[in-house]
Amino acid sequence: MRPLLIDHDAIERGPDAGTALRRAAVDGPGMAVYRGWMMPAEAYGWLFAALSERGVRLLNTPEQYAACHHLPAAHASVGRWMPETAWVDRDRIGDDTALFGALAPFGDAAVTVKDWVKSQAAGYWSEACFIPDAADRASVRHVVSRFVELQGDSLTGGLVFRRYVPLAATGGQAEEWRCFALDGRVLGCWPRFTGPASAESPPPDLLDAIARALPSRFATADIARRQDGGWLLMETGDGQVSGFPAAAAAETVLASVAASLRSV
């Protein structure tokens, strides 16, 4: 197994992903795993096609990449473990009928907003993520407008609204864990927060069930503990672009992926 150097910026510039592989020394057909920055699903499709023309097949197909990269796509498979969720396509964000129709099932409950991939929770929680009352139209419009402004051209897919559920926290950080899964099997689960070694980890049977349901060969699941002690699946991601919470995670996951590729 040898690495191939890929120009990430060239991939995102257009469908001719061949220019992104100009320094990639492909020495024969085989399987490969992409490891690098997150990219739009369309760009991943271009990369997949360009590599396929050279006899190299990425571990995840473009359909599998999008299935865990975009929350609405993943929801069909793993939504039973997620907070109550609704979404509005990008071309209907300015349509009040669509916007408030999606929010109607939440009543006056608090919700959060994100796009199909990212939120503004880290830096703009109260300004562009958290909506205290889903029935307060002025508040909804204000937060949505600010979120759309901050996302700019990077806004993906549309808006996703989720019922706000208070999470357990340690040192001001939500107790969230990242699980890597390959072919329906859990490779490991590591905390994304800094806390005591005794911090409660997600139940193995829950992780196994989620791993089996993920609509992709190589994927991640971010799971958080609720304040009431239960567990929620917060996000899914493509395993190729998801960050490793710890060095031990990288070693364990990449060794398993490498073994899988060698067995093909």
N, C-alpha and C positions, 0 to 999 in steps of 0.2 A: 504494500500500500504506500502510495506517495502523494504528497499534496500538490494541488493545482492552484496556481495563483490567478485570481479573478479580479477584474476591475469592476468593483461594485458600482461606482458612479456611472460607468458606461452602460451597465445593465439597465439602469433606470432612465437613461436618456431616450431609449426607443427600442423598437422590435428587433433591430439588427444586433443581437447580443454577441455576434461573432467577434466584434471589436473588443468585447470584454474578456475574450479568451486568447488574445494575441500573445500573451506571455505564458499561456498554459501549455505545458509540454505533455500532451496526451500520447502515451506510448502503447495504447491498445484498448480494446473494449473492456467494459467492466462496470461494476456498481460503484457509486460514490455517495458521500453525504456532504451537503453544503454546510459550512460553518462560518458564519459571518453576520453582518448587520441585517436587521430586518429589512424587507423590501416589499413593495406592493405585490399582491397576488399576480397581477398582470406581468410584472417584471420577472417574477419567479417562473412564470410560464415561458417567457422568452429564453431564460437561462436553461430551463429544462430542455427546450427544443434545440438550442444551440449545442448543448452537450450530447444530446441524443444523436445529432448528425455526426458526431465524432465517436460514436459507439459507447458513450458513457451515460449511464442511467442513474439519476438521482434516486435516493431511497424513497422519498415521498413524491408522488405525482403532483402536478399543479392542482388537481381537484382536492387531494388530501391536504396540501398546504393551505388552501383557502378554507377548507372545512374546519380547521382548528385555529386559523389566523383571524377569521371573521366570526364574531360572537353569534350573530343570527344563524350562521351555518352550523356552528357547533351545537347550538341550543336544541336542534332537532334530535340530537343523540344524547346529550347530557343535561338538558335543561331541568330534569327532575331534581337535580342536586343544587341548582342555582337559585338565587333570589328571584321573585316574580319579575318577569322581564317583558318589555314591549319595545318595538322599534318603528322608526319612520324612515323611509328611503330618502336619500339626499334631495331628489327633485321635488319632494313634498314638505321640506322643512318649513317653507313659508306658507303652507296651507294650514290654516287654523283648524279646519275640520279634521284633517289627518293628525295634526299634532295633539289636539285635545281629545280626539277619539282614542288615540293610543294611551293617553293618560287616564281616561275615564275609569278603568278598572281599579286604579289605585285610590280612588276617592280623595280624601284629604290627607293621605299618608305622605310621609317624606320619601323622596326618590333622589336618585343621582342620575346624571346624564354623562354620556361618553359617545364616541363614535364606534364604529364596528371593531376598532382595534385599540384605541387609546382614550384616556381621559385627561383632565387637567386637575386631578385630585391633589397632586403633590404640591403645586405652587398656588393654585387658585381654587381651593376647596369651596369656600363660601361664595365666591364670585362667579365661578364657571363650572361647578360640579354639583353642589348640594342644593336641592330645592326642598325647603321645609314643608311645603303644602302643595301637592300636585294639582289641587283645585284652584290655587291662586294664580290666575292667568297672567297677571302683571309680573309676578315673581318668575313664573315659567318663562315668559318671553325675555325677561332681563337676563336670566342665567343662560338660556339657550343662545341668545344673541351674543353674549360675551364668549361663550364656548366656541361658537362658530367663528367668531373673530380671531380668537387665539389659535385655533386649528389652521385657519387659512387654507392654503392649497393642499395641506396634508390631511384634511378631513376625509375620512374613508367611509364609503357606503351610505352613511346617514347617521341618525341619532338612535341611541339605545338608552331607554329609561329602565331603571331597576329600583325595586323597593329597597329603601334604606334599612339595613339590619345592623344594630350595634354589635361590634366585634370585641372580643377580649383583647386586651393590650398588655404589653410588658414594656416598661420604660418608655411609654408613649408610642410604641410601635404595635401595629396590629399583629396578632399571632397568626401569621400566614406561612404556609409551607408550600414548596414547589416539588411536585412529583414528576419524574421522567418515566415515560412508558414506551416500550418497543414491542410491536406486534401483540398488543393486549396484555403485556406483562410488565409489572412495576419493576423498574431498575433501581429505584431508591427515592427517598423523600427527605428533603432538607429544609430547615427553617430559613425564612427570609428576614427574620428579625434577630436581634441580638438579645439573648435571654439565657436563663439558667438551663443547664443540661437536663434538669428534671421537668422542663416544660412539656405539657401534654402534646403528643403527636397524633395525627389523624389515625383513626382505627384502620388496621390492615384490610379488613373486609370491605370497608368503604373505598379504599384506594384500589383494591382489586376490581371492584365493580365498575368504578369510573374508568380504569385502564382498559377494561374489556369493551367499554362502550365508546371510547374515543374513535372518531371516524378517520383515523390516520395511522400509518405504521409507526411513526416516530413523533411523539407529541408530549406536551407538558400540561399539567393541571395544577392550578394554584388554589389551595384549599385553606380556608380560614376558620378559626374557632369563634363561635358566637359568644356573646356575654352570658347567654343562658346555658352554655355548655355544649350546644349542638355544633354541627359543622356545615359549612357552605362551600360549594365550588364557586370560586369567584371568576376565574378566567381559564381559558385553554390557550395553548399556543403551539406553533410548529416547533418541534424539538431541535431543529437545525438553527433557529435564530433566537431561542430562549436563553437567557443568561443563566450561568451556573451560580447558585448561592454560595458555594464553597469549593475550594480546590479539590476536596475529596469527591465532590459530586462530578466534577469534570473527569477525573480519573476513572471513576466507576462507570459513568455513562458512556464515555468515548470508547472504553475498552469493550463494553458490551456491543456497541454499534459496530466497531471494527470486526469483532468476532462474527457478527451477523453478515457483514459484507463478504468476509472471507469464505463463508459457508455457501454462498450463492454460486 
